[in-house]
């Protein structure tokens, strides 16, 4: 059911109805803000729109022409720029594009530049919190851009954000996400290694997981993926291929920054190996298979 939001009459669009975007767009629709939804594989958008009154499935960029704000949650850098170019051609001056995908800082700057040439605002706004955070509308959103643009786009971000932080100018959101991904990659390495070790020691998962979660080793990944990885269930979630994409971006940034980065290197080698094995579409918890 669609409920109109009393505090905003924004007309929003959303592109990219995958593991994250489907739920995020759903929250926008629930608030009565979503007018148009699109996706590379069009049937996903048609199914999404069919289940929500007032939402149209986009058949081309022209369908977004009347939107005040269009949010993207697509896969990689080229997908973001492709959509930015399409939207730049149709949106009115004063509209805003928000990108929730994880891409390079340079891609965010390029997107902002291409849109600014048409008088359209841009926010890089990558997210953290996983598919669970998207489902329950409690994402942490790391924003790069200016305060005024964020102010106007806020009703959209409020629909699925628990914390919305302006980190600095364009690119600062992606820079923050790069830091986030080093922590996530390191935690995944430790959790998968620890649980593979626990299996060899014959420890009982029913007792192990709550005991670990009650102490200093507790973390999101162990909580959300510990039990499933021990059952060999690797439905994404967050795909290995996306993690490898993120770590390639982060590794280049860390090289440029001149820090020692064995955590990034180990994790990137592991997710690249999983991709080579044909496991790129599995959840990142499939990393436990290499540890075994
Ligand atoms: P996903 O499940 O692979 O979904 C991506 C969606 O975007 C798919 O529906 C795909 O369409 C669509 N898409 C890709 N390229 C497109 C294009 N050029 N034009 C239109 N639609 C396009 O990925 P996800 O897990 O939702 O992640 C999306 C982004 O958020 C990625 O950058 C990822 O790194 C980031 N992220 C993910 C998580 C997570 O936990 N999953 C958390 C934080 C951030 P098809 O149906 O054709 O494939």
py3Dmol code that shows the C-alpha trace and the ligand (Angstrom):
import py3Dmol

protein = """\
ATOM      1  CA  UNK A   1       0.000   0.000   0.000  1.00  0.00           C
ATOM      2  CA  UNK A   2       1.230   3.519  -0.749  1.00  0.00           C
ATOM      3  CA  UNK A   3       0.976   6.145   1.981  1.00  0.00           C
ATOM      4  CA  UNK A   4       1.516   9.791   1.109  1.00  0.00           C
ATOM      5  CA  UNK A   5       4.177  11.550   3.140  1.00  0.00           C
ATOM      6  CA  UNK A   6       2.835  14.660   4.868  1.00  0.00           C
ATOM      7  CA  UNK A   7       6.242  16.354   4.994  1.00  0.00           C
ATOM      8  CA  UNK A   8       7.318  16.070   1.352  1.00  0.00           C
ATOM      9  CA  UNK A   9       5.824  16.189  -2.105  1.00  0.00           C
ATOM     10  CA  UNK A  10       9.088  15.183  -3.799  1.00  0.00           C
ATOM     11  CA  UNK A  11       8.770  13.057  -6.899  1.00  0.00           C
ATOM     12  CA  UNK A  12      11.526  10.448  -6.792  1.00  0.00           C
ATOM     13  CA  UNK A  13      12.950   7.857  -9.164  1.00  0.00           C
ATOM     14  CA  UNK A  14      15.099   4.833  -8.289  1.00  0.00           C
ATOM     15  CA  UNK A  15      17.405   2.859 -10.614  1.00  0.00           C
ATOM     16  CA  UNK A  16      18.893  -0.515  -9.647  1.00  0.00           C
ATOM     17  CA  UNK A  17      16.482  -2.954  -7.984  1.00  0.00           C
ATOM     18  CA  UNK A  18      19.027  -5.509  -6.754  1.00  0.00           C
ATOM     19  CA  UNK A  19      19.760  -6.921  -3.305  1.00  0.00           C
ATOM     20  CA  UNK A  20      19.932  -3.399  -1.826  1.00  0.00           C
ATOM     21  CA  UNK A  21      17.939  -1.219  -4.196  1.00  0.00           C
ATOM     22  CA  UNK A  22      14.769  -3.318  -4.203  1.00  0.00           C
ATOM     23  CA  UNK A  23      14.222  -2.711  -0.488  1.00  0.00           C
ATOM     24  CA  UNK A  24      15.393   0.922  -0.586  1.00  0.00           C
ATOM     25  CA  UNK A  25      12.988   1.725  -3.424  1.00  0.00           C
ATOM     26  CA  UNK A  26      10.286  -0.138  -1.504  1.00  0.00           C
ATOM     27  CA  UNK A  27      10.705   2.244   1.466  1.00  0.00           C
ATOM     28  CA  UNK A  28      10.396   5.224  -0.885  1.00  0.00           C
ATOM     29  CA  UNK A  29       7.211   3.752  -2.326  1.00  0.00           C
ATOM     30  CA  UNK A  30       5.838   3.147   1.183  1.00  0.00           C
ATOM     31  CA  UNK A  31       6.318   6.860   1.904  1.00  0.00           C
ATOM     32  CA  UNK A  32       4.503   7.851  -1.261  1.00  0.00           C
ATOM     33  CA  UNK A  33       7.637   9.430  -2.733  1.00  0.00           C
ATOM     34  CA  UNK A  34       8.457   6.986  -5.529  1.00  0.00           C
ATOM     35  CA  UNK A  35       7.100   7.764  -9.000  1.00  0.00           C
ATOM     36  CA  UNK A  36       9.419   5.751 -11.302  1.00  0.00           C
ATOM     37  CA  UNK A  37      11.556   2.624 -10.792  1.00  0.00           C
ATOM     38  CA  UNK A  38      14.017   1.173 -13.299  1.00  0.00           C
ATOM     39  CA  UNK A  39      16.499  -1.655 -13.656  1.00  0.00           C
ATOM     40  CA  UNK A  40      18.827  -3.047 -16.344  1.00  0.00           C
ATOM     41  CA  UNK A  41      16.818  -6.270 -16.509  1.00  0.00           C
ATOM     42  CA  UNK A  42      13.451  -4.635 -17.130  1.00  0.00           C
ATOM     43  CA  UNK A  43      11.251  -7.426 -15.763  1.00  0.00           C
ATOM     44  CA  UNK A  44      12.465  -6.643 -12.219  1.00  0.00           C
ATOM     45  CA  UNK A  45      11.164  -3.078 -12.548  1.00  0.00           C
ATOM     46  CA  UNK A  46       7.890  -4.277 -14.069  1.00  0.00           C
ATOM     47  CA  UNK A  47       7.339  -6.724 -11.173  1.00  0.00           C
ATOM     48  CA  UNK A  48       8.281  -4.067  -8.616  1.00  0.00           C
ATOM     49  CA  UNK A  49       5.892  -1.466 -10.087  1.00  0.00           C
ATOM     50  CA  UNK A  50       3.073  -3.976 -10.522  1.00  0.00           C
ATOM     51  CA  UNK A  51       3.093  -4.550  -6.760  1.00  0.00           C
ATOM     52  CA  UNK A  52       2.955  -0.823  -5.867  1.00  0.00           C
ATOM     53  CA  UNK A  53       0.258   1.639  -6.845  1.00  0.00           C
ATOM     54  CA  UNK A  54       1.502   4.981  -8.162  1.00  0.00           C
ATOM     55  CA  UNK A  55       4.884   3.591  -9.296  1.00  0.00           C
ATOM     56  CA  UNK A  56       5.705   3.355 -13.011  1.00  0.00           C
ATOM     57  CA  UNK A  57       8.329   0.949 -14.397  1.00  0.00           C
ATOM     58  CA  UNK A  58      10.775   2.983 -16.494  1.00  0.00           C
ATOM     59  CA  UNK A  59      11.145   1.937 -20.104  1.00  0.00           C
ATOM     60  CA  UNK A  60      13.772   4.633 -20.799  1.00  0.00           C
ATOM     61  CA  UNK A  61      15.398   7.703 -19.276  1.00  0.00           C
ATOM     62  CA  UNK A  62      12.566   9.959 -20.509  1.00  0.00           C
ATOM     63  CA  UNK A  63      10.351   8.427 -17.810  1.00  0.00           C
ATOM     64  CA  UNK A  64      12.454  10.172 -15.122  1.00  0.00           C
ATOM     65  CA  UNK A  65      12.031  13.627 -16.712  1.00  0.00           C
ATOM     66  CA  UNK A  66       9.594  14.887 -14.071  1.00  0.00           C
ATOM     67  CA  UNK A  67      11.583  13.620 -11.065  1.00  0.00           C
ATOM     68  CA  UNK A  68      13.038  16.009  -8.478  1.00  0.00           C
ATOM     69  CA  UNK A  69      15.446  13.345  -7.190  1.00  0.00           C
ATOM     70  CA  UNK A  70      16.674  10.107  -8.787  1.00  0.00           C
ATOM     71  CA  UNK A  71      18.631   7.620  -6.653  1.00  0.00           C
ATOM     72  CA  UNK A  72      20.925   4.963  -8.136  1.00  0.00           C
ATOM     73  CA  UNK A  73      22.024   1.695  -6.542  1.00  0.00           C
ATOM     74  CA  UNK A  74      23.646  -0.104  -9.475  1.00  0.00           C
ATOM     75  CA  UNK A  75      26.748  -2.275  -9.689  1.00  0.00           C
ATOM     76  CA  UNK A  76      29.948  -0.528 -10.738  1.00  0.00           C
ATOM     77  CA  UNK A  77      31.501   2.721 -11.982  1.00  0.00           C
ATOM     78  CA  UNK A  78      30.512   2.353 -15.663  1.00  0.00           C
ATOM     79  CA  UNK A  79      26.884   1.670 -14.650  1.00  0.00           C
ATOM     80  CA  UNK A  80      26.790   4.863 -12.595  1.00  0.00           C
ATOM     81  CA  UNK A  81      28.179   7.030 -15.411  1.00  0.00           C
ATOM     82  CA  UNK A  82      25.869   5.435 -17.984  1.00  0.00           C
ATOM     83  CA  UNK A  83      22.846   6.351 -15.842  1.00  0.00           C
ATOM     84  CA  UNK A  84      24.218   9.798 -15.027  1.00  0.00           C
ATOM     85  CA  UNK A  85      24.528  10.547 -18.760  1.00  0.00           C
ATOM     86  CA  UNK A  86      21.006   9.303 -19.428  1.00  0.00           C
ATOM     87  CA  UNK A  87      19.564  11.344 -16.562  1.00  0.00           C
ATOM     88  CA  UNK A  88      21.576  14.470 -17.449  1.00  0.00           C
ATOM     89  CA  UNK A  89      19.787  14.488 -20.788  1.00  0.00           C
ATOM     90  CA  UNK A  90      16.273  14.463 -19.305  1.00  0.00           C
ATOM     91  CA  UNK A  91      16.184  15.923 -15.773  1.00  0.00           C
ATOM     92  CA  UNK A  92      15.319  19.591 -15.242  1.00  0.00           C
ATOM     93  CA  UNK A  93      17.901  22.013 -13.859  1.00  0.00           C
ATOM     94  CA  UNK A  94      17.651  21.917 -10.068  1.00  0.00           C
ATOM     95  CA  UNK A  95      16.967  18.168  -9.927  1.00  0.00           C
ATOM     96  CA  UNK A  96      19.315  15.932  -7.907  1.00  0.00           C
ATOM     97  CA  UNK A  97      20.934  12.551  -8.605  1.00  0.00           C
ATOM     98  CA  UNK A  98      21.987  10.474  -5.582  1.00  0.00           C
ATOM     99  CA  UNK A  99      24.370   7.555  -6.097  1.00  0.00           C
ATOM    100  CA  UNK A 100      24.261   4.786  -3.477  1.00  0.00           C
ATOM    101  CA  UNK A 101      26.549   2.401  -5.404  1.00  0.00           C
ATOM    102  CA  UNK A 102      30.106   1.808  -4.174  1.00  0.00           C
ATOM    103  CA  UNK A 103      32.444   3.340  -6.769  1.00  0.00           C
ATOM    104  CA  UNK A 104      35.681   5.322  -6.977  1.00  0.00           C
ATOM    105  CA  UNK A 105      35.985   8.857  -5.644  1.00  0.00           C
ATOM    106  CA  UNK A 106      36.935   9.938  -9.199  1.00  0.00           C
ATOM    107  CA  UNK A 107      33.699   8.459 -10.553  1.00  0.00           C
ATOM    108  CA  UNK A 108      31.711  10.515  -8.032  1.00  0.00           C
ATOM    109  CA  UNK A 109      33.573  13.661  -9.104  1.00  0.00           C
ATOM    110  CA  UNK A 110      33.026  12.876 -12.788  1.00  0.00           C
ATOM    111  CA  UNK A 111      29.311  12.261 -12.203  1.00  0.00           C
ATOM    112  CA  UNK A 112      28.991  15.556 -10.324  1.00  0.00           C
ATOM    113  CA  UNK A 113      30.795  17.394 -13.131  1.00  0.00           C
ATOM    114  CA  UNK A 114      28.628  15.949 -15.916  1.00  0.00           C
ATOM    115  CA  UNK A 115      25.423  16.764 -14.002  1.00  0.00           C
ATOM    116  CA  UNK A 116      26.565  20.242 -12.929  1.00  0.00           C
ATOM    117  CA  UNK A 117      27.007  21.122 -16.608  1.00  0.00           C
ATOM    118  CA  UNK A 118      23.187  20.772 -16.857  1.00  0.00           C
ATOM    119  CA  UNK A 119      22.454  22.511 -13.531  1.00  0.00           C
ATOM    120  CA  UNK A 120      21.660  19.170 -11.821  1.00  0.00           C
ATOM    121  CA  UNK A 121      22.899  18.451  -8.287  1.00  0.00           C
ATOM    122  CA  UNK A 122      24.718  15.287  -7.201  1.00  0.00           C
ATOM    123  CA  UNK A 123      25.378  13.447  -3.940  1.00  0.00           C
ATOM    124  CA  UNK A 124      27.667  10.441  -3.620  1.00  0.00           C
ATOM    125  CA  UNK A 125      25.919   8.515  -0.876  1.00  0.00           C
ATOM    126  CA  UNK A 126      27.223   4.953  -0.486  1.00  0.00           C
ATOM    127  CA  UNK A 127      25.580   2.876   2.199  1.00  0.00           C
ATOM    128  CA  UNK A 128      26.483   0.317   4.847  1.00  0.00           C
ATOM    129  CA  UNK A 129      24.253  -2.057   6.768  1.00  0.00           C
ATOM    130  CA  UNK A 130      23.808  -4.901   4.306  1.00  0.00           C
ATOM    131  CA  UNK A 131      20.601  -6.273   2.850  1.00  0.00           C
ATOM    132  CA  UNK A 132      19.243  -6.425   6.401  1.00  0.00           C
ATOM    133  CA  UNK A 133      19.842  -2.681   6.819  1.00  0.00           C
ATOM    134  CA  UNK A 134      18.172  -2.004   3.477  1.00  0.00           C
ATOM    135  CA  UNK A 135      15.186  -4.190   4.386  1.00  0.00           C
ATOM    136  CA  UNK A 136      14.573  -2.546   7.742  1.00  0.00           C
ATOM    137  CA  UNK A 137      15.367   0.972   6.475  1.00  0.00           C
ATOM    138  CA  UNK A 138      18.287   1.417   8.860  1.00  0.00           C
ATOM    139  CA  UNK A 139      21.276   2.066   6.606  1.00  0.00           C
ATOM    140  CA  UNK A 140      24.269   4.216   7.475  1.00  0.00           C
ATOM    141  CA  UNK A 141      24.579   6.704   4.592  1.00  0.00           C
ATOM    142  CA  UNK A 142      27.926   8.418   3.921  1.00  0.00           C
ATOM    143  CA  UNK A 143      27.353  11.549   1.895  1.00  0.00           C
ATOM    144  CA  UNK A 144      29.631  13.688  -0.236  1.00  0.00           C
ATOM    145  CA  UNK A 145      28.263  16.963  -1.587  1.00  0.00           C
ATOM    146  CA  UNK A 146      26.957  20.242  -0.280  1.00  0.00           C
ATOM    147  CA  UNK A 147      24.639  20.939   2.605  1.00  0.00           C
ATOM    148  CA  UNK A 148      21.910  22.603   0.503  1.00  0.00           C
ATOM    149  CA  UNK A 149      21.661  19.658  -1.936  1.00  0.00           C
ATOM    150  CA  UNK A 150      21.561  17.226   0.969  1.00  0.00           C
ATOM    151  CA  UNK A 151      18.828  19.290   2.601  1.00  0.00           C
ATOM    152  CA  UNK A 152      16.631  19.044  -0.487  1.00  0.00           C
ATOM    153  CA  UNK A 153      17.315  15.307  -0.972  1.00  0.00           C
ATOM    154  CA  UNK A 154      16.862  14.432   2.702  1.00  0.00           C
ATOM    155  CA  UNK A 155      13.267  13.134   2.481  1.00  0.00           C
ATOM    156  CA  UNK A 156      14.548  10.426   0.104  1.00  0.00           C
ATOM    157  CA  UNK A 157      17.478   9.433   2.338  1.00  0.00           C
ATOM    158  CA  UNK A 158      15.261   9.501   5.443  1.00  0.00           C
ATOM    159  CA  UNK A 159      13.154   6.740   3.880  1.00  0.00           C
ATOM    160  CA  UNK A 160      15.936   4.163   4.384  1.00  0.00           C
ATOM    161  CA  UNK A 161      18.692   5.806   6.441  1.00  0.00           C
ATOM    162  CA  UNK A 162      19.190   5.450  10.190  1.00  0.00           C
ATOM    163  CA  UNK A 163      22.225   7.752  10.069  1.00  0.00           C
ATOM    164  CA  UNK A 164      22.856  10.271   7.292  1.00  0.00           C
ATOM    165  CA  UNK A 165      26.282  11.911   7.626  1.00  0.00           C
ATOM    166  CA  UNK A 166      27.612  14.675   5.380  1.00  0.00           C
ATOM    167  CA  UNK A 167      31.313  13.718   5.257  1.00  0.00           C
ATOM    168  CA  UNK A 168      32.568  16.581   3.052  1.00  0.00           C
ATOM    169  CA  UNK A 169      32.488  17.687  -0.583  1.00  0.00           C
ATOM    170  CA  UNK A 170      31.796  15.386  -3.570  1.00  0.00           C
ATOM    171  CA  UNK A 171      33.776  12.142  -3.194  1.00  0.00           C
ATOM    172  CA  UNK A 172      33.883  12.260   0.622  1.00  0.00           C
ATOM    173  CA  UNK A 173      31.052   9.720   0.818  1.00  0.00           C
ATOM    174  CA  UNK A 174      32.975   7.249  -1.366  1.00  0.00           C
ATOM    175  CA  UNK A 175      36.178   7.947   0.602  1.00  0.00           C
ATOM    176  CA  UNK A 176      34.329   7.048   3.816  1.00  0.00           C
ATOM    177  CA  UNK A 177      32.950   3.892   2.206  1.00  0.00           C
ATOM    178  CA  UNK A 178      36.510   2.914   1.204  1.00  0.00           C
ATOM    179  CA  UNK A 179      37.499   3.063   4.887  1.00  0.00           C
ATOM    180  CA  UNK A 180      34.367   1.064   5.761  1.00  0.00           C
ATOM    181  CA  UNK A 181      35.315  -1.646   3.255  1.00  0.00           C
ATOM    182  CA  UNK A 182      38.791  -2.136   4.767  1.00  0.00           C
ATOM    183  CA  UNK A 183      37.145  -2.805   8.135  1.00  0.00           C
ATOM    184  CA  UNK A 184      34.513  -5.084   6.594  1.00  0.00           C
ATOM    185  CA  UNK A 185      37.123  -7.035   4.590  1.00  0.00           C
ATOM    186  CA  UNK A 186      39.340  -7.511   7.645  1.00  0.00           C
ATOM    187  CA  UNK A 187      36.436  -8.609   9.837  1.00  0.00           C
ATOM    188  CA  UNK A 188      35.326 -11.105   7.155  1.00  0.00           C
ATOM    189  CA  UNK A 189      38.861 -12.558   6.992  1.00  0.00           C
ATOM    190  CA  UNK A 190      38.990 -12.979  10.776  1.00  0.00           C
ATOM    191  CA  UNK A 191      35.488 -14.411  11.136  1.00  0.00           C
ATOM    192  CA  UNK A 192      35.851 -16.926   8.281  1.00  0.00           C
ATOM    193  CA  UNK A 193      39.301 -18.011   9.496  1.00  0.00           C
ATOM    194  CA  UNK A 194      38.056 -18.321  13.090  1.00  0.00           C
ATOM    195  CA  UNK A 195      34.989 -20.357  12.137  1.00  0.00           C
ATOM    196  CA  UNK A 196      36.928 -22.662   9.777  1.00  0.00           C
ATOM    197  CA  UNK A 197      39.313 -23.266  12.707  1.00  0.00           C
ATOM    198  CA  UNK A 198      36.383 -23.901  15.066  1.00  0.00           C
ATOM    199  CA  UNK A 199      35.025 -26.547  12.672  1.00  0.00           C
ATOM    200  CA  UNK A 200      38.380 -28.379  12.699  1.00  0.00           C
ATOM    201  CA  UNK A 201      38.392 -28.249  16.501  1.00  0.00           C
ATOM    202  CA  UNK A 202      34.928 -29.831  16.524  1.00  0.00           C
ATOM    203  CA  UNK A 203      33.281 -27.007  18.478  1.00  0.00           C
ATOM    204  CA  UNK A 204      29.482 -26.895  18.586  1.00  0.00           C
ATOM    205  CA  UNK A 205      28.200 -23.870  16.583  1.00  0.00           C
ATOM    206  CA  UNK A 206      25.059 -23.657  18.750  1.00  0.00           C
ATOM    207  CA  UNK A 207      27.237 -22.847  21.731  1.00  0.00           C
ATOM    208  CA  UNK A 208      30.134 -21.160  19.920  1.00  0.00           C
ATOM    209  CA  UNK A 209      28.290 -18.359  18.092  1.00  0.00           C
ATOM    210  CA  UNK A 210      26.328 -16.891  21.016  1.00  0.00           C
ATOM    211  CA  UNK A 211      29.419 -17.164  23.221  1.00  0.00           C
ATOM    212  CA  UNK A 212      31.551 -15.226  20.721  1.00  0.00           C
ATOM    213  CA  UNK A 213      28.755 -12.696  20.170  1.00  0.00           C
ATOM    214  CA  UNK A 214      28.549 -12.003  23.910  1.00  0.00           C
ATOM    215  CA  UNK A 215      32.189 -10.920  24.098  1.00  0.00           C
ATOM    216  CA  UNK A 216      34.735  -8.586  22.530  1.00  0.00           C
ATOM    217  CA  UNK A 217      34.742 -10.522  19.225  1.00  0.00           C
ATOM    218  CA  UNK A 218      31.104  -9.707  18.446  1.00  0.00           C
ATOM    219  CA  UNK A 219      30.440  -8.065  15.090  1.00  0.00           C
ATOM    220  CA  UNK A 220      27.778  -7.636  12.372  1.00  0.00           C
ATOM    221  CA  UNK A 221      29.215 -10.287  10.011  1.00  0.00           C
ATOM    222  CA  UNK A 222      29.483 -12.985  12.688  1.00  0.00           C
ATOM    223  CA  UNK A 223      25.958 -12.174  13.861  1.00  0.00           C
ATOM    224  CA  UNK A 224      24.320 -12.118  10.398  1.00  0.00           C
ATOM    225  CA  UNK A 225      26.407 -14.688   8.488  1.00  0.00           C
ATOM    226  CA  UNK A 226      28.038 -16.951  11.127  1.00  0.00           C
ATOM    227  CA  UNK A 227      25.282 -19.572  11.329  1.00  0.00           C
ATOM    228  CA  UNK A 228      24.586 -19.591   7.583  1.00  0.00           C
ATOM    229  CA  UNK A 229      28.221 -20.035   6.547  1.00  0.00           C
ATOM    230  CA  UNK A 230      28.556 -22.978   8.954  1.00  0.00           C
ATOM    231  CA  UNK A 231      25.551 -24.520   7.143  1.00  0.00           C
ATOM    232  CA  UNK A 232      27.248 -23.853   3.755  1.00  0.00           C
ATOM    233  CA  UNK A 233      24.540 -21.354   2.763  1.00  0.00           C
ATOM    234  CA  UNK A 234      26.009 -18.528   0.693  1.00  0.00           C
ATOM    235  CA  UNK A 235      23.000 -16.752  -0.835  1.00  0.00           C
ATOM    236  CA  UNK A 236      23.838 -13.010  -1.114  1.00  0.00           C
ATOM    237  CA  UNK A 237      23.780 -10.736   0.823  1.00  0.00           C
ATOM    238  CA  UNK A 238      26.807  -9.000  -0.493  1.00  0.00           C
ATOM    239  CA  UNK A 239      28.378 -10.675  -3.505  1.00  0.00           C
ATOM    240  CA  UNK A 240      32.063 -11.663  -3.659  1.00  0.00           C
ATOM    241  CA  UNK A 241      32.274  -9.902  -7.049  1.00  0.00           C
ATOM    242  CA  UNK A 242      31.109  -6.606  -5.498  1.00  0.00           C
ATOM    243  CA  UNK A 243      33.609  -6.988  -2.651  1.00  0.00           C
ATOM    244  CA  UNK A 244      36.431  -7.595  -5.152  1.00  0.00           C
ATOM    245  CA  UNK A 245      35.310  -4.483  -7.094  1.00  0.00           C
ATOM    246  CA  UNK A 246      35.378  -2.434  -3.857  1.00  0.00           C
ATOM    247  CA  UNK A 247      38.797  -3.743  -2.821  1.00  0.00           C
ATOM    248  CA  UNK A 248      40.319  -2.908  -6.225  1.00  0.00           C
ATOM    249  CA  UNK A 249      39.180   0.679  -5.687  1.00  0.00           C
ATOM    250  CA  UNK A 250      40.422   0.694  -2.087  1.00  0.00           C
ATOM    251  CA  UNK A 251      43.794  -0.885  -2.955  1.00  0.00           C
ATOM    252  CA  UNK A 252      44.512   1.860  -5.519  1.00  0.00           C
ATOM    253  CA  UNK A 253      43.558   4.515  -2.951  1.00  0.00           C
ATOM    254  CA  UNK A 254      45.747   2.908  -0.255  1.00  0.00           C
ATOM    255  CA  UNK A 255      48.700   2.696  -2.680  1.00  0.00           C
ATOM    256  CA  UNK A 256      48.294   6.388  -3.460  1.00  0.00           C
ATOM    257  CA  UNK A 257      48.055   7.195   0.261  1.00  0.00           C
ATOM    258  CA  UNK A 258      51.270   5.258   0.944  1.00  0.00           C
ATOM    259  CA  UNK A 259      49.968   3.158   3.861  1.00  0.00           C
ATOM    260  CA  UNK A 260      50.896  -0.502   4.521  1.00  0.00           C
ATOM    261  CA  UNK A 261      47.831  -2.504   3.554  1.00  0.00           C
ATOM    262  CA  UNK A 262      48.210  -6.266   3.990  1.00  0.00           C
ATOM    263  CA  UNK A 263      44.540  -6.578   4.999  1.00  0.00           C
ATOM    264  CA  UNK A 264      43.362  -5.154   1.665  1.00  0.00           C
ATOM    265  CA  UNK A 265      45.859  -7.285  -0.296  1.00  0.00           C
ATOM    266  CA  UNK A 266      44.924 -10.562   1.458  1.00  0.00           C
ATOM    267  CA  UNK A 267      41.209  -9.938   1.077  1.00  0.00           C
ATOM    268  CA  UNK A 268      41.472  -8.889  -2.578  1.00  0.00           C
ATOM    269  CA  UNK A 269      43.532 -12.002  -3.382  1.00  0.00           C
ATOM    270  CA  UNK A 270      40.875 -14.160  -1.687  1.00  0.00           C
ATOM    271  CA  UNK A 271      37.818 -12.589  -3.374  1.00  0.00           C
ATOM    272  CA  UNK A 272      39.631 -12.640  -6.739  1.00  0.00           C
ATOM    273  CA  UNK A 273      40.251 -16.374  -6.218  1.00  0.00           C
ATOM    274  CA  UNK A 274      36.561 -16.877  -5.404  1.00  0.00           C
ATOM    275  CA  UNK A 275      35.661 -15.008  -8.618  1.00  0.00           C
ATOM    276  CA  UNK A 276      38.056 -17.214 -10.623  1.00  0.00           C
ATOM    277  CA  UNK A 277      36.416 -20.325  -9.122  1.00  0.00           C
ATOM    278  CA  UNK A 278      33.062 -19.051 -10.426  1.00  0.00           C
ATOM    279  CA  UNK A 279      31.814 -18.019  -6.971  1.00  0.00           C
ATOM    280  CA  UNK A 280      31.571 -14.273  -7.658  1.00  0.00           C
ATOM    281  CA  UNK A 281      27.791 -14.289  -7.247  1.00  0.00           C
ATOM    282  CA  UNK A 282      27.934 -15.971  -3.809  1.00  0.00           C
ATOM    283  CA  UNK A 283      27.810 -14.028  -0.536  1.00  0.00           C
ATOM    284  CA  UNK A 284      31.166 -12.890   0.875  1.00  0.00           C
ATOM    285  CA  UNK A 285      30.795 -15.493   3.636  1.00  0.00           C
ATOM    286  CA  UNK A 286      31.770 -18.051   0.935  1.00  0.00           C
ATOM    287  CA  UNK A 287      35.300 -16.973   1.939  1.00  0.00           C
ATOM    288  CA  UNK A 288      35.141 -19.693   4.625  1.00  0.00           C
ATOM    289  CA  UNK A 289      35.521 -22.249   1.789  1.00  0.00           C
ATOM    290  CA  UNK A 290      39.056 -20.966   1.097  1.00  0.00           C
ATOM    291  CA  UNK A 291      39.934 -21.001   4.804  1.00  0.00           C
ATOM    292  CA  UNK A 292      38.890 -24.652   5.058  1.00  0.00           C
TER     293      UNK A 292
END
"""
ligand_1 = """\
48
LIG
P 23.030 -6.406 -7.031
O 22.160 -7.295 -6.221
O 23.976 -6.977 -8.012
O 22.070 -5.355 -7.767
C 22.497 -4.419 -8.684
C 21.247 -4.001 -9.451
O 21.573 -2.906 -10.309
C 20.729 -5.143 -10.330
O 19.328 -5.210 -10.196
C 21.161 -4.718 -11.726
O 20.303 -5.137 -12.756
C 21.102 -3.208 -11.611
N 22.009 -2.571 -12.567
C 23.323 -2.814 -12.723
N 23.827 -2.058 -13.695
C 22.794 -1.296 -14.154
C 22.673 -0.315 -15.146
N 23.732 0.040 -15.889
N 21.465 0.272 -15.339
C 20.392 -0.099 -14.617
N 20.443 -1.030 -13.640
C 21.638 -1.617 -13.428
O 23.922 -5.461 -6.096
P 23.617 -4.899 -4.629
O 24.127 -5.871 -3.645
O 22.218 -4.407 -4.561
O 24.645 -3.682 -4.634
C 24.436 -2.515 -5.407
C 25.562 -1.527 -5.095
O 25.568 -1.236 -3.689
C 26.962 -2.070 -5.430
O 27.790 -1.008 -5.856
C 27.425 -2.641 -4.091
O 28.837 -2.690 -4.014
C 26.803 -1.669 -3.122
N 26.504 -2.196 -1.777
C 26.003 -3.459 -1.583
C 25.728 -3.906 -0.291
C 25.179 -5.293 0.005
O 25.230 -5.727 1.173
N 24.640 -6.013 -0.966
C 25.946 -3.060 0.791
C 26.422 -1.783 0.559
C 26.696 -1.368 -0.712
P 20.240 -6.654 -13.281
O 18.953 -7.159 -12.756
O 20.267 -6.544 -14.769
O 21.449 -7.386 -12.736
"""
view = py3Dmol.view(width=600, height=400)
view.addModel(protein, "pdb")
view.setStyle({"model": 0}, {"cartoon": {"style": "trace"}})
view.addModel(ligand_1, "xyz")
view.setStyle({"model": 1}, {"stick": {}})
view.zoomTo()
view.show()
